[in-house]
Structures are given as C-alpha cells and as structure tokens.
Amino acid sequence: MRVGFVVKRRAKELEVHMSVPDNNERSALVTCSHVGDSFALLMGHLFHRSDRLAQLQAVCSPECQTNDAALALAVYHHRGMAALAGLEGDFALLIWDAETAQLLAMRDPLGGYPLFWIQHEGTIAFSTSTRPLCAMLPQCTLNEAYCAQFLMVPGPLHEMSSEQCVYLGLQRVLPGTMVIAKTDSDRIERRPYWDWPKHIKDPGTSDLGEVAEQYYTLLRTAVQERMHGCTLAHLSGGMDSTSVALLARDLVRSGRGEAPLHTVSQVYNRLAILARERPYIESALHDETALVAHRLLSDDLLDFDSFTDPPLHDEPHTALAYMTSGQHIVNLAASIGALTILTGHGSDEMHSFPPYSLYDLLREHRYGEAWQQATTRAQAGNHSPWRTLITYGLKPLVAQWAAGKRWASLGKIDTDWDVPCWVRPDFARRHALQSRAIEEAQQSYQQCEQTSVSYVINALKRRAGDVWRWELAAPLGIAHTHPFLDTRLLSFSLGMQSRIERLPGQVKPVLAEAMRDILPDIIRYRQSKRGFNEVYHLGLGRNLHSLEALIQQTPLESMIDKELLIEYLLDVSLAGVPVGKMHRINYILALLKWLSLQEKWLHVQEKVTTSFRIEDSRSLQG
C-alpha cells in the first residue's frame, strides 16, 4: 500500500487500513473523516477550497477548514454526489455512505493519485496501491493485453488510458471518473464526470494583451493554491518552471506563502550543451535575498542510472529511464523539510500552438491556402515548406491510414504509430496492434472538430497520472505539483487555442506576455531550450551492458524477439537518435525492469498506520 489506503467490503463488513507518511500531521497528504458510520478517505490535496467552503457556509464543520476528506464528505452529504464533480485538486477519494450502503471512488480529471479496485467472490475492495488487491486474488497473472497496449503507446504517458491493469482481475479508476459499488448488488457503475471539450472556456477576446492578463491571474492563483508549507520550486532557466518559481517568490514576498522559498536548478560543468543553460538560470537568481537557491550539480545524474535500484512500483511506467534526477530533487526537498515541490510541467502542451490548421485546410481541399501558410512559416524558420506541411498537414492525414504498419516510418512521415520491429508478428496479430495504432492516431486528431484543439486535448489526457508524485514524493509526505495543470487554467488555455495564433518566430506568446514584468528578457525572448540528449545517451552508454543483460533474462519470449531488441538497442546507442524518438525502447526496457522486480514487490510487508472496521451494526471499532 505504501502511502495511501485500502478499503475491503465483504459479508456486510468494511475493513479499512491507512498508511500515512511520517510528516502527515504537517503534510496532510492522507486524510480521513467520519460522520456517523459514513467516512471519507482522501489522498492528495484539494485546491480552491474557499469556493467549496463558501457553498457549504454554516453546514460545514470546523474540521472542513483543514481536513480535505472532511470537506469532500461535507460536499457529498449536503450537496449530493453530483457536487463532487466540482472538487478541484490532485486527489484520489473514497466515500462510504452508510445510509445507502455504497462505496464511491473517484479521481480528479488528471489522475493526481492512483486508485484501483477488484471484485472477486463477494469481495469488493479499493486501494491506492495494487499490492493489497493482488493479495486478495487467488493468483497474480500478467495481463498480456495491458502489455500490448503499453508497447504501442505513441508518446509520453504516466498511466494507461483504459481500466485494465498489468495484472488480470485488477481495474483502474480512470481520471475524471466515479466508480460506485452498491453492497446489495454485484453491479459496478462507472460514471465519467469530466469531459475536456465541455470545459473549454473562451477568453472572450483575441487580443494578446487581454488574454495574457487573464492568464496571469489564473496562473498566479494556481501557484498560490499549491504552496503548502515549505516549498521547493524547480527553476531550469526555461520559461515554464522559471515563471512558476518567480511567481512563488513574489507570493512569499507578499506574505502569501511560507518563507523562505527554495529553488532547485540542475547545473552542469562537463556536459557542454547543458552547461550553456547556466546564464539563463543565473539571470533569474540575481536577487537571492528573496529565496534560497540550490544548484544541483548534475553531470553524473544520467538517464538509466535509475535502473540500478529503482523504487518498487505497482505498474510499469514510462518515466523510469528519466527518474535519476527526480530522486535527487525529492531527496533535496526532504532534507530541507519541504512539503511541496512546484514544477513547470504541462505548459508545453498549452502554449505550443501547433499549426494543425494545415491539416484542416487539406481536409477541406484548400490546398493553395495550406501551401501559402506552410511557406510563410518555413521562411520564418529558415527551412523547407515541405517540412511544415508534412509535419502538420500530411502527417495526421497519413497516420490514420499507415498506423500500425511496420513500414510506416520508412519515409519519416510518422514514427509514432508503427509496430516496433522487436515485437513478434504473432503477438502483434493476436493483440491487434495495428488496430491499436489506428485508434491511437485517431484519438490524437479527432477529439473535436478543430484539429489543433484536438491535438492539445489528447496531449492533456496523456498527462494523467504522475509516477514521480506517487513513487518518489508521496512516501516522504511531499506533494509534487504542477500549477500549469490547474483545471481552471487548462480550461482557459484550451479556449485560447482558437483565439491566439503563434506567429513564426514567436515562442509561447501568451506566457511571454503574461510574465512581461517578472521574467528576465533573456528568458522571455529565447527561441528554444536545450534538450537532454547528452544525459540520455551518456546514461544509455554507461548502462548498456546491464540493459542487455536485462533483455536476455526476460521471460517474454512469446512477446519480443530478444536478439532484434538488443540489436536495435546497440544501434540507437551509437547513432545518437534524439531522445524524443526513443520512447518505444524506453517503454520496453521499463516493462522488463518492472517484471524483474515483481518477486520482491509481491513480498513487501505493508506498513499500516491506522485501521478500523465497520460491522453490520454500523458501529466503529478501532
């Protein structure tokens, strides 16, 4: 269970176990509240609490002021189940309603914390970890269909988008969904309560300055809502994390956050390309009297080093290769007593404004306009018009036809949808990998009528979950949180997609304008940020032999061709392929590493902090 809770219902008896971090009195990461025999358990935090408290007014108990589970239970009791959809935050919530004898489980729209469930031989159970649920099943059997889906993920993803889990018999509560189990019935009801296209908020103007002004207010509020206790803000020198860090600095200056604010910046001396980021970092840290700056020397914090001794984790996760630096940042946060880590994650999806209007023009047979737009952008970017037209016009057009075919990437039109060469053909046929690829391609470009908005919504859905939050920060009682992923800010950001067009040469125009008086100009006007190819390929080279051994030891011969996979791994380690093109190799290695840890994972003894039971009489027993 790690940190979190498990609730088991069998034969009209509920058994509840909680595991809280050592600092839970300060962090309040796992909360519980009772009203009679009803109770609520919440892992994570609620934001914009004042709005919920104002709605409840006099009917809310004093406990609601500080206890998120109490606030959620009060919303449910006094305003009904539908009102729970108005809760905002990073959370997993479970409510037992003694009057109606039903369990209700839900997660926020971005799946801030995990929640799983099983139904087996009269038992229904929910848990924030899969391990206690596995222990209730006769055996843990690997779910091949889950593995097939995992292998076909076309880009960064923290958790799978379906209910199925890595072991058969386990189900996932999806983000933005309620799962309702009535104890007098075997039927489980899934009730999605969040649909991004229905929450798009139009800015009401196309004026950049006016849109930026609204955006600034929303972003500043999102940062403030997340500053719980001592705060460590990531500051990379890029526009996103630096914006969040400097807004947090100003909030602390005004007395709206605990002083001092701490920042952490990864700095490099030996890695020549990343060492060039230092001036951007220092430009934001010129006034260190307002904060405590931590410079984390990171030349030796390489990707894939985390494979040596990763934290035990419930399911394979795609970020395992990149977890090395995250472990050091979380350890730094713990050493200074931080309860919150702020990041700049989530900004890229909202501010890139990709010109998928080219695809819309091609679908409408307006070829001349499409070519004219591609030419204008190409001139500003000093590259061929065909590059722009292929990426944003032809790629989505062809992807839905070529997806899943092994030759799909030969022409460099699309490398996201092909079946990996190391997947055995019979496994690919058995699990319809080509159909999965087509479905993924359609989801990217067909979420709604406007392709650019559809692409952003799909990218947003892929943001669901946060394995760094679950596996690294939560056990230490630290909230790993992302202001750019505030639902109010995201709704507004989706609305501005059709209002603001990024002109050639502009980078994140809305954010740059919103942060005009806060960000140094050297950061506001920078055209690009250096990637982490050095960290990736040096780490891949340093860990190559152990990764080869990992492949050789895998029991998945029916799924993958080991020799082809090793050959591919060796090729890319020498070719210096950009990190953005390496996700498929990262995912298969993450899956293999997860498998190698399962024997140890299954035998971990859970640490239970608090337990209670509700009998037929509805009386609580400690």
C-alpha positions as CSV (number, residue, x, y, z in Angstrom):
1,M,0.0,0.0,0.0
2,R,3.0,2.3,0.6
3,V,1.3,5.6,1.5
4,G,-2.4,5.6,1.0
5,F,-5.4,3.5,1.9
6,V,-7.3,0.2,1.2
7,V,-10.9,-0.5,1.9
8,K,-12.3,-4.0,1.7
9,R,-16.0,-4.9,1.8
10,R,-17.1,-8.5,2.4
11,A,-20.1,-10.1,4.1
12,K,-21.5,-6.7,5.2
13,E,-18.3,-5.7,6.9
14,L,-15.9,-3.0,5.9
15,E,-12.2,-3.2,6.8
16,V,-10.1,-0.1,6.4
17,H,-6.3,0.3,6.5
18,M,-4.4,3.6,6.2
19,S,-0.7,4.2,5.7
20,V,0.4,7.8,6.2
21,P,3.8,9.5,5.8
22,D,5.8,10.3,9.0
23,N,5.1,14.0,8.5
24,N,1.3,13.6,7.9
25,E,0.4,16.0,10.7
26,R,2.1,18.8,8.7
27,S,1.6,17.5,5.1
28,A,-2.0,16.2,5.5
29,L,-1.3,14.0,2.4
30,V,-3.7,11.3,3.6
31,T,-6.8,12.4,5.5
32,C,-9.8,10.7,6.9
33,S,-13.2,12.0,8.3
34,H,-16.2,10.3,9.8
35,V,-19.8,11.4,10.1
36,G,-21.6,8.7,12.0
37,D,-20.8,5.4,10.3
38,S,-20.1,7.1,7.0
39,F,-16.5,8.1,6.2
40,A,-14.2,9.6,3.5
41,L,-10.6,8.9,2.7
42,L,-8.6,11.3,0.6
43,M,-5.1,11.0,-0.7
44,G,-3.6,14.3,-2.1
45,H,-4.9,17.8,-1.7
46,L,-8.0,19.9,-2.7
47,F,-7.4,23.3,-4.3
48,H,-9.7,26.4,-4.4
49,R,-11.1,25.2,-1.1
50,S,-12.6,28.6,-0.3
51,D,-15.1,28.2,-3.1
52,R,-16.4,24.9,-1.7
53,L,-16.5,26.3,1.9
54,A,-18.5,29.3,0.7
55,Q,-21.0,27.0,-0.9
56,L,-21.4,25.0,2.3
57,Q,-21.5,28.0,4.6
58,A,-22.9,27.2,8.0
59,V,-23.4,23.5,7.4
60,C,-19.7,22.8,7.3
61,S,-18.0,21.6,10.5
62,P,-14.7,23.3,11.7
63,E,-12.9,20.1,10.6
64,C,-13.6,21.1,7.0
65,Q,-11.2,24.1,7.3
66,T,-8.1,21.9,7.4
67,N,-9.2,18.4,6.5
68,D,-9.7,17.7,2.8
69,A,-11.5,14.4,3.4
70,A,-13.9,16.2,5.8
71,L,-14.6,18.9,3.1
72,A,-15.3,16.2,0.4
73,L,-17.6,14.3,2.8
74,A,-19.5,17.6,3.6
75,V,-19.9,18.4,-0.1
76,Y,-21.3,14.9,-0.7
77,H,-23.7,14.9,2.3
78,H,-25.0,18.4,1.9
79,R,-24.9,19.0,-1.9
80,G,-25.1,15.4,-3.3
81,M,-23.0,13.1,-5.4
82,A,-23.1,15.4,-8.5
83,A,-21.4,18.2,-6.5
84,L,-18.3,16.0,-6.1
85,A,-17.6,16.8,-9.7
86,G,-16.8,20.4,-8.6
87,L,-13.9,19.3,-6.4
88,E,-10.6,20.6,-7.7
89,G,-7.2,19.3,-6.8
90,D,-4.7,16.4,-7.1
91,F,-6.6,13.6,-5.3
92,A,-8.0,10.1,-5.0
93,L,-11.2,9.9,-2.9
94,L,-13.2,7.1,-1.5
95,I,-16.5,7.7,0.4
96,W,-18.5,5.1,2.3
97,D,-22.2,6.1,2.6
98,A,-23.6,4.1,5.5
99,E,-27.2,5.2,4.8
100,T,-27.2,3.9,1.2
101,A,-24.7,1.2,1.8
102,Q,-22.5,2.2,-1.2
103,L,-18.8,2.8,-1.8
104,L,-17.9,5.7,-4.1
105,A,-14.4,6.1,-5.5
106,M,-13.2,8.9,-7.7
107,R,-10.1,10.6,-9.1
108,D,-9.5,14.2,-10.2
109,P,-9.6,14.8,-14.0
110,L,-5.8,14.5,-14.3
111,G,-5.5,11.4,-12.0
112,G,-3.4,13.1,-9.4
113,Y,-3.1,9.9,-7.3
114,P,-3.8,6.3,-8.3
115,L,-6.9,4.3,-7.3
116,F,-7.6,0.6,-8.1
117,W,-10.3,-1.9,-7.4
118,I,-11.2,-5.6,-7.5
119,Q,-14.5,-7.5,-7.4
120,H,-13.9,-11.2,-6.5
121,E,-16.1,-13.8,-4.9
122,G,-18.3,-11.4,-2.9
123,T,-15.4,-9.1,-2.1
124,I,-15.2,-5.5,-3.4
125,A,-12.0,-3.6,-2.5
126,F,-10.4,-0.3,-3.4
127,S,-6.8,0.8,-2.8
128,T,-4.3,3.4,-3.8
129,S,-1.9,0.6,-4.5
130,T,-2.3,-2.7,-6.4
131,R,-0.4,-4.8,-4.0
132,P,-3.1,-5.2,-1.3
133,L,-5.6,-6.1,-4.0
134,C,-3.3,-8.7,-5.6
135,A,-3.1,-10.3,-2.2
136,M,-6.9,-10.8,-2.2
137,L,-6.8,-12.7,-5.5
138,P,-6.0,-16.4,-5.9
139,Q,-3.1,-15.5,-8.1
140,C,-1.5,-12.6,-9.9
141,T,-1.5,-13.3,-13.7
142,L,0.2,-11.0,-16.1
143,N,-2.3,-9.2,-18.4
144,E,-0.9,-9.6,-22.0
145,A,-3.5,-7.2,-23.3
146,Y,-2.1,-4.5,-21.0
147,C,1.4,-5.2,-22.1
148,A,0.3,-4.9,-25.8
149,Q,-1.2,-1.5,-25.1
150,F,1.9,-0.4,-23.2
151,L,4.2,-1.3,-26.1
152,M,2.1,0.7,-28.5
153,V,2.0,4.0,-26.5
154,P,3.0,6.6,-29.1
155,G,4.5,9.2,-26.7
156,P,5.0,10.2,-23.1
157,L,2.4,8.7,-20.8
158,H,2.2,8.1,-17.0
159,E,-0.6,5.5,-16.9
160,M,-2.7,3.6,-19.4
161,S,-5.9,5.2,-20.6
162,S,-8.0,2.1,-20.0
163,E,-9.4,0.4,-16.9
164,Q,-7.3,-2.7,-17.4
165,C,-4.2,-3.1,-15.2
166,V,-1.0,-5.1,-15.5
167,Y,-2.5,-8.0,-13.6
168,L,-5.7,-9.7,-14.6
169,G,-8.6,-9.0,-12.2
170,L,-7.4,-5.5,-11.2
171,Q,-9.3,-2.4,-12.5
172,R,-8.2,1.2,-12.5
173,V,-10.5,4.1,-11.5
174,L,-10.0,6.4,-14.5
175,P,-9.2,10.1,-14.1
176,G,-12.3,12.2,-14.1
177,T,-14.5,9.1,-13.3
178,M,-16.6,7.9,-10.3
179,V,-16.9,4.2,-9.6
180,I,-19.9,3.3,-7.5
181,A,-20.4,-0.1,-5.8
182,K,-23.6,-0.8,-4.0
183,T,-23.2,-3.5,-1.5
184,D,-26.6,-5.0,-2.2
185,S,-25.7,-5.6,-5.8
186,D,-22.9,-7.1,-7.8
187,R,-23.2,-4.3,-10.4
188,I,-20.4,-1.7,-10.5
189,E,-21.3,1.6,-12.0
190,R,-18.7,3.8,-13.8
191,R,-19.8,7.4,-14.1
192,P,-17.4,9.7,-16.0
193,Y,-17.9,13.2,-14.8
194,W,-15.3,15.2,-16.7
195,D,-15.1,15.8,-20.5
196,W,-12.5,18.4,-21.6
197,P,-14.3,19.6,-24.7
198,K,-17.2,20.6,-22.4
199,H,-14.9,22.6,-20.1
200,I,-13.3,24.8,-22.7
201,K,-13.6,28.5,-21.6
202,D,-13.4,31.1,-24.3
203,P,-11.3,34.1,-23.3
204,G,-13.8,36.4,-25.0
205,T,-11.1,38.2,-26.9
206,S,-8.3,37.6,-29.4
207,D,-6.2,40.5,-28.1
208,L,-2.9,39.0,-26.9
209,G,-2.5,41.5,-24.1
210,E,-6.0,40.9,-22.7
211,V,-5.7,37.1,-23.0
212,A,-2.3,37.3,-21.2
213,E,-3.8,39.4,-18.4
214,Q,-6.4,36.8,-17.7
215,Y,-3.9,34.1,-18.0
216,Y,-1.5,35.7,-15.5
217,T,-4.3,35.9,-12.8
218,L,-5.2,32.3,-13.3
219,L,-1.6,31.1,-13.2
220,R,-0.7,33.1,-10.1
221,T,-3.7,31.7,-8.3
222,A,-2.8,28.2,-9.3
223,V,0.7,28.7,-7.9
224,Q,-0.7,30.1,-4.6
225,E,-3.2,27.3,-4.2
226,R,-0.4,24.7,-4.3
227,M,2.1,26.4,-1.9
228,H,1.5,24.3,1.2
229,G,4.2,24.7,3.9
230,C,7.9,24.9,3.0
231,T,8.1,25.0,-0.9
232,L,10.8,23.9,-3.3
233,A,10.3,25.3,-6.8
234,H,12.1,23.8,-9.8
235,L,13.9,26.5,-11.8
236,S,15.5,25.3,-15.0
237,G,16.1,28.6,-16.8
238,G,13.3,27.8,-19.2
239,M,10.2,29.9,-19.5
240,D,7.8,27.4,-17.8
241,S,9.5,26.4,-14.5
242,T,11.1,29.9,-14.1
243,S,7.7,31.5,-14.4
244,V,6.3,29.3,-11.6
245,A,9.3,29.8,-9.4
246,L,9.3,33.6,-9.7
247,L,5.5,33.8,-9.1
248,A,6.0,31.7,-6.0
249,R,8.9,34.1,-4.9
250,D,6.6,37.1,-5.3
251,L,3.8,35.4,-3.3
252,V,6.2,34.7,-0.5
253,R,7.3,38.3,-0.6
254,S,3.7,39.4,-0.2
255,G,3.2,37.1,2.8
256,R,1.1,34.5,0.9
257,G,3.5,31.6,1.3
258,E,5.9,30.3,3.8
259,A,9.3,32.0,3.8
260,P,11.8,31.3,2.5
261,L,11.0,29.9,-0.9
262,H,13.6,27.4,-2.0
263,T,14.5,26.8,-5.7
264,V,16.4,23.9,-7.2
265,S,18.3,24.2,-10.6
266,Q,20.3,21.4,-12.2
267,V,23.6,22.8,-13.4
268,Y,26.3,21.3,-15.5
269,N,30.0,21.8,-15.9
270,R,31.3,18.9,-18.1
271,L,28.2,18.5,-20.3
272,A,29.0,21.2,-22.8
273,I,25.5,21.8,-24.3
274,L,23.6,21.8,-21.0
275,A,26.3,24.0,-19.4
276,R,25.1,26.8,-21.7
277,E,21.8,26.9,-19.7
278,R,23.6,28.4,-16.7
279,P,23.3,32.1,-17.7
280,Y,19.5,31.7,-18.0
281,I,19.4,30.2,-14.5
282,E,21.6,32.9,-13.0
283,S,19.5,35.7,-14.7
284,A,16.5,34.5,-12.7
285,L,18.5,34.1,-9.4
286,H,20.2,37.5,-9.5
287,D,18.3,38.6,-6.3
288,E,18.9,35.7,-4.0
289,T,17.8,37.7,-0.9
290,A,14.2,36.7,-1.8
291,L,14.9,33.0,-1.9
292,V,17.3,30.1,-1.1
293,A,18.8,28.8,-4.3
294,H,20.0,25.2,-4.5
295,R,22.2,24.4,-7.5
296,L,22.3,20.7,-8.0
297,L,25.4,19.6,-9.9
298,S,24.1,17.1,-12.3
299,D,26.9,16.0,-14.7
300,D,26.8,12.5,-13.2
301,L,23.0,12.2,-12.9
302,L,22.4,10.3,-16.1
303,D,19.4,8.6,-17.5
304,F,19.0,4.9,-16.9
305,D,21.1,5.1,-13.7
306,S,17.7,4.7,-12.0
307,F,17.5,1.1,-13.4
308,T,20.2,0.1,-10.9
309,D,17.9,0.5,-7.8
310,P,14.5,1.9,-8.7
311,P,11.7,2.3,-6.2
312,L,9.3,-0.6,-6.2
313,H,6.3,0.4,-8.3
314,D,2.8,-1.0,-8.9
315,E,2.9,-0.9,-12.7
316,P,5.5,-0.3,-15.4
317,H,5.9,3.4,-16.0
318,T,7.3,5.2,-19.0
319,A,9.4,7.7,-17.0
320,L,11.6,5.1,-15.3
321,A,14.6,6.0,-17.5
322,Y,14.5,9.6,-16.5
323,M,13.9,9.2,-12.8
324,T,17.5,9.7,-11.7
325,S,17.4,13.5,-11.3
326,G,13.9,13.3,-9.8
327,Q,15.1,11.1,-7.0
328,H,17.8,13.7,-6.1
329,I,15.4,16.6,-6.3
330,V,12.9,14.8,-4.0
331,N,15.7,13.9,-1.6
332,L,16.7,17.6,-1.5
333,A,13.2,18.6,-0.8
334,A,13.0,16.1,2.1
335,S,16.3,17.4,3.5
336,I,15.0,20.9,3.8
337,G,11.7,19.9,5.2
338,A,9.7,20.9,2.1
339,L,6.1,19.8,1.8
340,T,5.6,21.0,-1.8
341,I,7.6,20.7,-5.0
342,L,6.5,23.1,-7.8
343,T,7.3,22.3,-11.4
344,G,6.6,23.8,-14.8
345,H,5.1,20.6,-16.3
346,G,2.1,21.0,-18.5
347,S,3.0,24.3,-20.2
348,D,4.3,22.9,-23.4
349,E,1.0,21.3,-24.4
350,M,-0.9,24.5,-23.9
351,H,1.5,27.1,-25.4
352,S,3.0,25.4,-28.4
353,F,0.0,26.4,-30.7
354,P,0.9,23.8,-33.4
355,P,-0.3,24.9,-36.8
356,Y,-2.6,21.9,-37.4
357,S,-4.8,24.3,-39.3
358,L,-2.8,23.0,-42.3
359,Y,-4.5,19.6,-41.8
360,D,-7.9,21.2,-41.6
361,L,-7.2,23.1,-44.8
362,L,-6.1,19.9,-46.6
363,R,-9.3,18.1,-45.4
364,E,-11.3,20.9,-46.9
365,H,-9.3,20.7,-50.2
366,R,-8.0,24.2,-49.7
367,Y,-4.5,23.2,-51.0
368,G,-3.4,26.7,-52.1
369,E,-4.0,28.2,-48.6
370,A,-2.3,25.3,-47.0
371,W,0.8,25.8,-49.1
372,Q,0.8,29.5,-48.6
373,Q,0.7,29.1,-44.8
374,A,3.4,26.4,-44.9
375,T,5.6,28.7,-47.0
376,T,5.2,31.7,-44.6
377,R,6.2,29.5,-41.6
378,A,9.1,28.0,-43.5
379,Q,10.5,31.4,-44.4
380,A,10.4,32.5,-40.7
381,G,12.0,29.2,-39.6
382,N,14.5,29.1,-42.5
383,H,13.5,25.6,-43.6
384,S,11.6,23.9,-46.4
385,P,7.8,24.5,-46.7
386,W,7.5,20.7,-47.1
387,R,8.8,20.1,-43.6
388,T,6.0,22.2,-42.1
389,L,3.4,20.8,-44.5
390,I,4.4,17.2,-43.8
391,T,4.5,17.6,-40.0
392,Y,1.2,19.5,-39.6
393,G,-0.7,18.6,-42.7
394,L,0.2,15.3,-44.2
395,K,1.3,13.5,-41.0
396,P,-2.2,13.5,-39.4
397,L,-3.7,12.7,-42.8
398,V,-1.5,9.7,-43.4
399,A,-1.1,8.5,-39.8
400,Q,-4.7,7.1,-39.6
401,W,-4.1,5.0,-42.7
402,A,-0.4,4.0,-42.2
403,A,-0.7,3.4,-38.4
404,G,0.4,0.0,-37.3
405,K,2.2,-1.0,-40.5
406,R,5.8,-2.0,-39.9
407,W,7.0,0.2,-42.8
408,A,5.1,3.3,-41.6
409,S,8.3,5.1,-40.5
410,L,10.4,4.3,-43.6
411,G,9.6,7.6,-45.2
412,K,10.0,9.5,-41.9
413,I,6.4,10.7,-42.2
414,D,5.4,9.1,-38.9
415,T,7.4,7.2,-36.4
416,D,4.8,7.1,-33.6
417,W,2.4,4.6,-35.0
418,D,4.5,1.7,-36.3
419,V,4.7,-1.6,-34.6
420,P,8.2,-1.9,-33.0
421,C,10.4,-4.3,-35.0
422,W,11.2,-6.4,-32.0
423,V,7.6,-7.3,-31.3
424,R,6.9,-10.8,-32.6
425,P,4.4,-10.8,-35.5
426,D,2.2,-13.5,-34.0
427,F,1.9,-11.4,-30.7
428,A,1.1,-8.3,-32.8
429,R,-1.7,-10.2,-34.7
430,R,-3.1,-11.8,-31.5
431,H,-3.5,-8.4,-29.8
432,A,-4.4,-6.4,-32.9
433,L,-1.5,-4.0,-32.6
434,Q,-2.3,-2.4,-35.9
435,S,-5.8,-1.6,-34.8
436,R,-4.5,-0.2,-31.6
437,A,-2.2,2.1,-33.6
438,I,-5.0,3.3,-35.8
439,E,-7.1,4.0,-32.7
440,E,-4.3,6.0,-31.1
441,A,-3.8,8.0,-34.3
442,Q,-7.5,8.8,-34.5
443,Q,-7.5,9.9,-30.8
444,S,-4.7,12.4,-31.5
445,Y,-6.5,14.2,-34.3
446,Q,-10.2,13.6,-33.8
447,Q,-11.1,14.6,-30.3
448,C,-13.1,17.6,-31.6
449,E,-13.7,19.4,-34.9
450,Q,-10.7,21.7,-34.7
451,T,-7.5,19.6,-35.1
452,S,-5.2,21.9,-33.1
453,V,-7.6,21.8,-30.1
454,S,-8.0,18.0,-30.6
455,Y,-4.2,17.5,-30.5
456,V,-3.9,19.6,-27.3
457,I,-6.8,17.7,-25.6
458,N,-5.2,14.4,-26.5
459,A,-1.8,15.6,-25.1
460,L,-3.6,16.8,-22.0
461,K,-5.2,13.3,-21.4
462,R,-1.7,11.8,-21.7
463,R,-0.7,14.0,-18.8
464,A,-3.0,11.9,-16.5
465,G,-1.1,10.4,-13.6
466,D,2.3,11.3,-12.1
467,V,4.6,8.5,-11.2
468,W,7.2,10.8,-9.7
469,R,4.4,12.1,-7.3
470,W,3.3,8.5,-6.4
471,E,6.6,6.7,-6.2
472,L,9.1,9.3,-5.1
473,A,7.4,12.2,-3.3
474,A,4.3,10.7,-1.6
475,P,6.2,8.2,0.6
476,L,8.1,11.2,2.1
477,G,4.9,13.3,2.6
478,I,5.7,15.7,-0.2
479,A,3.3,17.0,-2.8
480,H,4.8,17.0,-6.3
481,T,2.5,19.5,-8.1
482,H,2.1,21.4,-11.4
483,P,0.4,24.8,-11.5
484,F,0.1,24.7,-15.3
485,L,-2.2,21.7,-14.9
486,D,-4.7,23.5,-12.7
487,T,-8.2,22.7,-14.3
488,R,-9.3,26.3,-14.3
489,L,-6.1,27.3,-16.1
490,L,-6.4,24.4,-18.5
491,S,-10.0,25.2,-19.4
492,F,-8.9,28.8,-20.2
493,S,-5.8,27.5,-22.1
494,L,-8.0,25.3,-24.3
495,G,-10.2,28.3,-25.1
496,M,-7.3,30.4,-26.2
497,Q,-6.2,27.8,-28.8
498,S,-8.7,29.1,-31.3
499,R,-8.1,32.8,-30.3
500,I,-4.3,33.1,-30.5
501,E,-2.1,32.1,-33.4
502,R,1.6,31.7,-32.8
503,L,3.3,33.8,-35.5
504,P,6.5,32.5,-37.0
505,G,9.4,33.3,-34.6
506,Q,7.2,33.6,-31.5
507,V,7.7,31.1,-28.6
508,K,4.8,30.8,-26.1
509,P,3.4,34.3,-26.9
510,V,0.7,34.2,-24.2
511,L,3.0,33.1,-21.4
512,A,5.7,35.5,-22.5
513,E,3.3,38.4,-22.4
514,A,1.8,37.4,-19.1
515,M,5.2,37.3,-17.5
516,R,6.4,40.5,-19.1
517,D,7.3,42.3,-15.8
518,I,8.5,39.2,-14.0
519,L,10.7,37.0,-16.3
520,P,14.1,38.3,-17.4
521,D,14.0,39.2,-21.1
522,I,16.8,36.8,-21.8
523,I,14.3,34.0,-20.9
524,R,11.1,35.7,-22.3
525,Y,12.7,36.0,-25.8
526,R,14.7,32.8,-26.0
527,Q,13.8,30.8,-29.1
528,S,14.5,27.3,-27.8
529,K,15.7,25.3,-24.8
530,R,18.4,22.8,-25.0
531,G,17.4,19.2,-24.6
532,F,18.8,16.3,-22.6
533,N,20.3,14.2,-25.4
534,E,23.7,14.2,-23.6
535,V,22.2,13.0,-20.4
536,Y,20.2,10.3,-22.2
537,H,22.9,8.9,-24.4
538,L,25.7,9.0,-21.9
539,G,23.5,7.2,-19.5
540,L,22.5,4.7,-22.1
541,G,26.1,4.0,-22.8
542,R,27.0,3.7,-19.2
543,N,24.2,1.2,-18.5
544,L,24.3,-0.6,-21.9
545,H,25.7,-3.9,-20.6
546,S,23.2,-4.1,-17.7
547,L,20.3,-3.3,-20.1
548,E,21.5,-6.1,-22.4
549,A,21.5,-8.5,-19.5
550,L,18.0,-7.4,-18.5
551,I,16.8,-8.2,-22.0
552,Q,18.5,-11.6,-22.0
553,Q,16.9,-12.5,-18.7
554,T,13.3,-11.6,-19.7
555,P,10.7,-14.3,-19.7
556,L,8.7,-12.6,-22.5
557,E,10.0,-14.7,-25.4
558,S,6.5,-15.0,-26.8
559,M,6.2,-11.2,-26.9
560,I,9.5,-9.9,-28.1
561,D,12.5,-11.1,-30.2
562,K,15.4,-10.6,-27.8
563,E,18.1,-10.6,-30.5
564,L,16.3,-7.9,-32.5
565,L,15.7,-5.8,-29.4
566,I,19.4,-6.0,-28.4
567,E,20.5,-5.2,-32.0
568,Y,18.1,-2.2,-32.0
569,L,19.4,-1.0,-28.6
570,L,23.0,-1.2,-29.8
571,D,22.2,0.7,-33.0
572,V,20.5,3.6,-31.3
573,S,23.2,3.8,-28.6
574,L,25.7,4.5,-31.4
575,A,23.6,6.6,-33.7
576,G,22.7,9.4,-31.2
577,V,19.0,9.3,-32.0
578,P,17.1,12.3,-30.5
579,V,15.5,11.5,-27.1
580,G,12.1,12.3,-28.5
581,K,12.3,9.4,-30.9
582,M,13.3,6.9,-28.2
583,H,10.1,6.4,-26.2
584,R,9.4,2.9,-27.6
585,I,12.8,1.5,-26.5
586,N,12.3,3.2,-23.1
587,Y,8.9,1.6,-22.6
588,I,10.0,-2.0,-23.4
589,L,13.0,-1.6,-21.0
590,A,10.7,-0.2,-18.3
591,L,8.4,-3.1,-18.7
592,L,11.3,-5.6,-18.5
593,K,12.7,-3.9,-15.4
594,W,9.3,-3.9,-13.7
595,L,9.0,-7.6,-14.4
596,S,12.4,-8.3,-12.8
597,L,11.2,-6.6,-9.6
598,Q,7.9,-8.4,-9.1
599,E,9.1,-11.2,-6.9
600,K,10.5,-8.6,-4.4
601,W,7.4,-6.4,-4.8
602,L,4.9,-9.2,-4.0
603,H,6.6,-10.0,-0.7
604,V,6.9,-6.5,0.7
605,Q,5.2,-6.2,4.1
606,E,2.8,-3.3,4.2
607,K,3.2,-0.7,6.9
608,V,-0.3,0.1,8.3
609,T,-0.6,3.3,10.4
610,T,-4.3,3.1,11.3
611,S,-7.1,0.5,10.9
612,F,-10.8,0.4,11.7
613,R,-13.8,-1.7,10.9
614,I,-17.4,-1.1,10.4
615,E,-19.7,-4.1,11.4
616,D,-23.3,-4.8,10.5
617,S,-24.4,-2.7,13.4
618,R,-22.6,0.3,11.7
619,S,-20.5,0.8,14.9
620,L,-16.9,1.8,14.6
621,Q,-14.3,-0.4,16.2
622,G,-10.7,0.7,16.5
